[in-house]
């Protein structure tokens, strides 16, 4: 399969936006975790919480463009709705 320049550019932009959105949410999650830990009397640095939330956010950022691509390519439509619903449920379990 030949990847054209337009396809590679579109793929790069989708990963860039995904990483920007998820990594910005990682900083908010780190702040929330810091507050929750502080309320329980546990003291940890913000950077540790940011590192942990950043790893989870990076995982989501790397998986999100392929998931959107699959859902865009195989929508749930009338002719084969049941099979695709089953495939989506099984895929979400993985």
KOLDRENTI-642316 format. One record per atom (N, C-alpha, C): x, y, z; residue number from 1; residue in three letters; atom name. Coordinates in Angstrom, 2 decimals. Layout:
N
- X;Y;Z;NUM;Ala;CA
...
//
This chain:
94
- 0.84;-1.17;0.00;1;Unk;N
- 0.00;0.00;0.00;1;Unk;CA
- 0.88;1.24;0.00;1;Unk;C
- 0.65;2.10;-0.94;2;Unk;N
- 1.46;3.29;-1.08;2;Unk;CA
- 0.83;4.43;-0.28;2;Unk;C
- 1.64;5.06;0.55;3;Unk;N
- 1.16;6.19;1.35;3;Unk;CA
- 1.56;7.47;0.64;3;Unk;C
- 0.58;8.27;0.30;4;Unk;N
- 0.87;9.52;-0.38;4;Unk;CA
- 1.24;10.60;0.63;4;Unk;C
- 1.74;11.70;0.13;5;Unk;N
- 2.13;12.82;0.98;5;Unk;CA
- 0.91;13.39;1.71;5;Unk;C
- -0.23;13.46;1.03;6;Unk;N
- -1.45;13.99;1.65;6;Unk;CA
- -1.92;13.09;2.78;6;Unk;C
- -1.83;11.78;2.58;7;Unk;N
- -2.24;10.84;3.62;7;Unk;CA
- -1.30;10.92;4.82;7;Unk;C
- -0.01;11.01;4.57;8;Unk;N
- 0.96;11.12;5.66;8;Unk;CA
- 0.77;12.42;6.43;8;Unk;C
- 0.48;13.50;5.71;9;Unk;N
- 0.25;14.78;6.37;9;Unk;CA
- -1.01;14.74;7.23;9;Unk;C
- -2.06;14.14;6.70;10;Unk;N
- -3.31;14.02;7.45;10;Unk;CA
- -3.11;13.17;8.69;10;Unk;C
- -2.36;12.08;8.58;11;Unk;N
- -2.06;11.22;9.70;11;Unk;CA
- -1.24;11.94;10.77;11;Unk;C
- -0.24;12.70;10.33;12;Unk;N
- 0.59;13.46;11.26;12;Unk;CA
- -0.23;14.50;12.01;12;Unk;C
- -1.13;15.21;11.31;13;Unk;N
- -1.97;16.21;11.96;13;Unk;CA
- -2.92;15.57;12.97;13;Unk;C
- -3.47;14.41;12.63;14;Unk;N
- -4.38;13.76;13.57;14;Unk;CA
- -3.65;13.32;14.84;14;Unk;C
- -2.43;12.81;14.70;15;Unk;N
- -1.65;12.45;15.89;15;Unk;CA
- -1.24;13.69;16.68;15;Unk;C
- -0.89;14.76;16.00;16;Unk;N
- -0.51;16.00;16.69;16;Unk;CA
- -1.67;16.53;17.53;16;Unk;C
- -2.86;16.61;16.94;17;Unk;N
- -4.02;17.11;17.67;17;Unk;CA
- -4.39;16.18;18.82;17;Unk;C
- -4.31;14.90;18.58;18;Unk;N
- -4.62;13.94;19.63;18;Unk;CA
- -3.67;14.11;20.81;18;Unk;C
- -2.38;14.24;20.54;19;Unk;N
- -1.41;14.42;21.62;19;Unk;CA
- -1.59;15.74;22.34;19;Unk;C
- -1.87;16.80;21.61;20;Unk;N
- -2.10;18.09;22.26;20;Unk;CA
- -3.29;18.04;23.20;20;Unk;C
- -4.38;17.47;22.75;21;Unk;N
- -5.59;17.41;23.59;21;Unk;CA
- -5.36;16.52;24.80;21;Unk;C
- -4.84;15.32;24.60;22;Unk;N
- -4.68;14.40;25.72;22;Unk;CA
- -3.60;14.84;26.69;22;Unk;C
- -2.52;15.44;26.21;23;Unk;N
- -1.47;15.88;27.13;23;Unk;CA
- -1.91;17.10;27.93;23;Unk;C
- -2.77;17.94;27.35;24;Unk;N
- -3.31;19.04;28.15;24;Unk;CA
- -4.24;18.50;29.24;24;Unk;C
- -4.96;17.44;28.94;25;Unk;N
- -5.81;16.82;29.96;25;Unk;CA
- -4.97;16.12;31.03;25;Unk;C
- -3.76;15.70;30.68;26;Unk;N
- -2.88;15.07;31.66;26;Unk;CA
- -2.48;16.06;32.74;26;Unk;C
- -2.24;17.31;32.38;27;Unk;N
- -1.88;18.30;33.39;27;Unk;CA
- -3.05;18.57;34.34;27;Unk;C
- -4.26;18.59;33.81;28;Unk;N
- -5.43;18.76;34.67;28;Unk;CA
- -5.63;17.55;35.58;28;Unk;C
- -5.44;16.38;35.04;29;Unk;N
- -5.56;15.16;35.85;29;Unk;CA
- -4.51;15.09;36.94;29;Unk;C
- -3.30;15.55;36.64;30;Unk;N
- -2.24;15.55;37.65;30;Unk;CA
- -2.59;16.50;38.79;30;Unk;C
- -3.15;17.65;38.47;31;Unk;N
- -3.58;18.57;39.51;31;Unk;CA
- -4.68;17.98;40.36;31;Unk;C
- -5.62;17.30;39.73;32;Unk;N
- -6.71;16.66;40.46;32;Unk;CA
- -6.19;15.55;41.36;32;Unk;C
- -5.26;14.73;40.84;33;Unk;N
- -4.68;13.67;41.66;33;Unk;CA
- -3.90;14.24;42.84;33;Unk;C
- -3.20;15.33;42.61;34;Unk;N
- -2.43;15.98;43.68;34;Unk;CA
- -3.35;16.43;44.80;34;Unk;C
- -4.50;17.02;44.45;35;Unk;N
- -5.45;17.48;45.45;35;Unk;CA
- -6.05;16.29;46.22;35;Unk;C
- -6.43;15.23;45.49;36;Unk;N
- -7.01;14.06;46.14;36;Unk;CA
- -6.02;13.39;47.08;36;Unk;C
- -4.77;13.29;46.67;37;Unk;N
- -3.75;12.70;47.55;37;Unk;CA
- -3.49;13.59;48.76;37;Unk;C
- -3.49;14.89;48.57;38;Unk;N
- -3.27;15.83;49.66;38;Unk;CA
- -4.39;15.75;50.69;38;Unk;C
- -5.64;15.57;50.21;39;Unk;N
- -6.78;15.44;51.12;39;Unk;CA
- -6.69;14.17;51.97;39;Unk;C
- -6.06;13.12;51.44;40;Unk;N
- -5.89;11.89;52.20;40;Unk;CA
- -4.66;11.92;53.10;40;Unk;C
- -3.92;13.01;53.04;41;Unk;N
- -2.73;13.12;53.87;41;Unk;CA
- -1.47;12.58;53.24;41;Unk;C
- -1.54;12.23;51.97;42;Unk;N
- -0.36;11.73;51.25;42;Unk;CA
- 0.27;12.88;50.48;42;Unk;C
- 1.56;13.00;50.59;43;Unk;N
- 2.25;14.10;49.91;43;Unk;CA
- 3.13;13.55;48.80;43;Unk;C
- 2.88;13.99;47.61;44;Unk;N
- 3.67;13.60;46.44;44;Unk;CA
- 3.89;14.84;45.59;44;Unk;C
- 4.87;14.80;44.75;45;Unk;N
- 5.14;15.97;43.92;45;Unk;CA
- 4.18;16.01;42.74;45;Unk;C
- 3.96;17.22;42.26;46;Unk;N
- 3.10;17.40;41.09;46;Unk;CA
- 3.71;16.71;39.88;46;Unk;C
- 5.03;16.72;39.78;47;Unk;N
- 5.71;16.15;38.61;47;Unk;CA
- 5.55;14.64;38.55;47;Unk;C
- 5.49;13.98;39.70;48;Unk;N
- 5.24;12.54;39.72;48;Unk;CA
- 3.83;12.25;39.22;48;Unk;C
- 2.87;13.03;39.70;49;Unk;N
- 1.50;12.86;39.23;49;Unk;CA
- 1.39;13.18;37.74;49;Unk;C
- 2.12;14.19;37.29;50;Unk;N
- 2.10;14.55;35.87;50;Unk;CA
- 2.71;13.44;35.02;50;Unk;C
- 3.76;12.83;35.51;51;Unk;N
- 4.38;11.72;34.78;51;Unk;CA
- 3.41;10.54;34.64;51;Unk;C
- 2.75;10.19;35.73;52;Unk;N
- 1.81;9.07;35.68;52;Unk;CA
- 0.62;9.38;34.77;52;Unk;C
- 0.06;10.57;34.90;53;Unk;N
- -1.06;10.94;34.04;53;Unk;CA
- -0.62;11.13;32.60;53;Unk;C
- 0.61;11.57;32.40;54;Unk;N
- 1.13;11.74;31.05;54;Unk;CA
- 1.28;10.43;30.31;54;Unk;C
- 1.67;9.38;31.02;55;Unk;N
- 1.81;8.06;30.39;55;Unk;CA
- 0.44;7.54;29.95;55;Unk;C
- -0.57;7.68;30.82;56;Unk;N
- -1.92;7.25;30.43;56;Unk;CA
- -2.46;8.08;29.29;56;Unk;C
- -2.21;9.39;29.33;57;Unk;N
- -2.70;10.26;28.26;57;Unk;CA
- -1.99;9.97;26.94;57;Unk;C
- -0.70;9.68;27.00;58;Unk;N
- 0.04;9.35;25.78;58;Unk;CA
- -0.48;8.05;25.16;58;Unk;C
- -0.82;7.09;26.00;59;Unk;N
- -1.41;5.85;25.50;59;Unk;CA
- -2.72;6.12;24.78;59;Unk;C
- -3.57;6.93;25.39;60;Unk;N
- -4.85;7.28;24.77;60;Unk;CA
- -4.63;8.08;23.49;60;Unk;C
- -3.63;8.98;23.50;61;Unk;N
- -3.36;9.80;22.32;61;Unk;CA
- -2.88;8.96;21.15;61;Unk;C
- -2.11;7.93;21.42;62;Unk;N
- -1.62;7.07;20.33;62;Unk;CA
- -2.69;6.12;19.81;62;Unk;C
- -3.65;5.76;20.65;63;Unk;N
- -4.70;4.84;20.21;63;Unk;CA
- -5.89;5.54;19.57;63;Unk;C
- -6.08;6.83;19.83;64;Unk;N
- -7.28;7.51;19.38;64;Unk;CA
- -7.38;7.65;17.85;64;Unk;C
- -6.36;8.07;17.11;65;Unk;N
- -6.52;8.16;15.64;65;Unk;CA
- -6.86;6.84;14.95;65;Unk;C
- -6.24;5.71;15.31;66;Unk;N
- -6.68;4.47;14.67;66;Unk;CA
- -8.12;4.09;15.01;66;Unk;C
- -8.55;4.36;16.24;67;Unk;N
- -9.92;4.05;16.62;67;Unk;CA
- -10.90;4.88;15.79;67;Unk;C
- -10.63;6.19;15.65;68;Unk;N
- -11.49;7.03;14.84;68;Unk;CA
- -11.49;6.60;13.38;68;Unk;C
- -10.35;6.14;12.88;69;Unk;N
- -10.25;5.68;11.50;69;Unk;CA
- -11.09;4.42;11.28;69;Unk;C
- -11.02;3.49;12.23;70;Unk;N
- -11.81;2.26;12.11;70;Unk;CA
- -13.30;2.56;12.16;70;Unk;C
- -13.70;3.42;13.10;71;Unk;N
- -15.12;3.75;13.23;71;Unk;CA
- -15.61;4.52;12.00;71;Unk;C
- -14.74;5.36;11.43;72;Unk;N
- -15.13;6.09;10.21;72;Unk;CA
- -15.25;5.14;9.02;72;Unk;C
- -14.35;4.17;8.95;73;Unk;N
- -14.37;3.24;7.81;73;Unk;CA
- -15.49;2.21;7.92;73;Unk;C
- -15.80;1.76;9.11;74;Unk;N
- -16.83;0.74;9.32;74;Unk;CA
- -17.94;1.27;10.23;74;Unk;C
- -18.80;2.14;9.72;75;Unk;N
- -19.88;2.66;10.56;75;Unk;CA
- -20.98;1.61;10.76;75;Unk;C
- -21.78;1.85;11.78;76;Unk;N
- -22.92;0.95;12.01;76;Unk;CA
- -24.04;1.42;11.09;76;Unk;C
- -24.30;0.62;10.04;77;Unk;N
- -25.32;0.97;9.06;77;Unk;CA
- -26.35;-0.14;8.99;77;Unk;C
- -27.42;0.11;8.26;78;Unk;N
- -28.54;-0.83;8.23;78;Unk;CA
- -28.21;-2.21;7.65;78;Unk;C
- -27.48;-2.35;6.56;79;Unk;N
- -27.33;-3.70;5.99;79;Unk;CA
- -26.65;-4.70;6.93;79;Unk;C
- -25.62;-4.31;7.62;80;Unk;N
- -24.90;-5.26;8.48;80;Unk;CA
- -24.72;-4.67;9.88;80;Unk;C
- -25.77;-4.15;10.42;81;Unk;N
- -25.72;-3.47;11.71;81;Unk;CA
- -25.35;-4.43;12.84;81;Unk;C
- -25.99;-5.60;12.93;82;Unk;N
- -25.77;-6.51;14.06;82;Unk;CA
- -24.33;-7.00;14.13;82;Unk;C
- -23.75;-7.35;13.01;83;Unk;N
- -22.38;-7.86;12.98;83;Unk;CA
- -21.40;-6.79;13.45;83;Unk;C
- -21.59;-5.55;13.01;84;Unk;N
- -20.68;-4.48;13.42;84;Unk;CA
- -20.86;-4.10;14.88;84;Unk;C
- -22.08;-4.15;15.37;85;Unk;N
- -22.29;-3.88;16.79;85;Unk;CA
- -21.56;-4.93;17.64;85;Unk;C
- -21.67;-6.18;17.24;86;Unk;N
- -20.96;-7.24;17.95;86;Unk;CA
- -19.45;-7.03;17.86;86;Unk;C
- -18.96;-6.64;16.69;87;Unk;N
- -17.53;-6.38;16.52;87;Unk;CA
- -17.07;-5.22;17.38;87;Unk;C
- -17.87;-4.16;17.47;88;Unk;N
- -17.52;-3.02;18.32;88;Unk;CA
- -17.50;-3.43;19.80;88;Unk;C
- -18.47;-4.23;20.23;89;Unk;N
- -18.51;-4.67;21.63;89;Unk;CA
- -17.31;-5.55;21.96;89;Unk;C
- -17.00;-6.48;21.09;90;Unk;N
- -15.84;-7.35;21.31;90;Unk;CA
- -14.55;-6.54;21.27;90;Unk;C
- -14.45;-5.60;20.34;91;Unk;N
- -13.26;-4.76;20.25;91;Unk;CA
- -13.09;-3.86;21.45;91;Unk;C
- -14.17;-3.37;22.01;92;Unk;N
- -14.06;-2.51;23.19;92;Unk;CA
- -13.63;-3.31;24.41;92;Unk;C
- -13.96;-4.59;24.43;93;Unk;N
- -13.52;-5.44;25.52;93;Unk;CA
- -12.02;-5.67;25.52;93;Unk;C
- -11.45;-5.67;24.34;94;Unk;N
- -10.00;-5.86;24.24;94;Unk;CA
- -9.29;-4.62;24.71;94;Unk;C
//
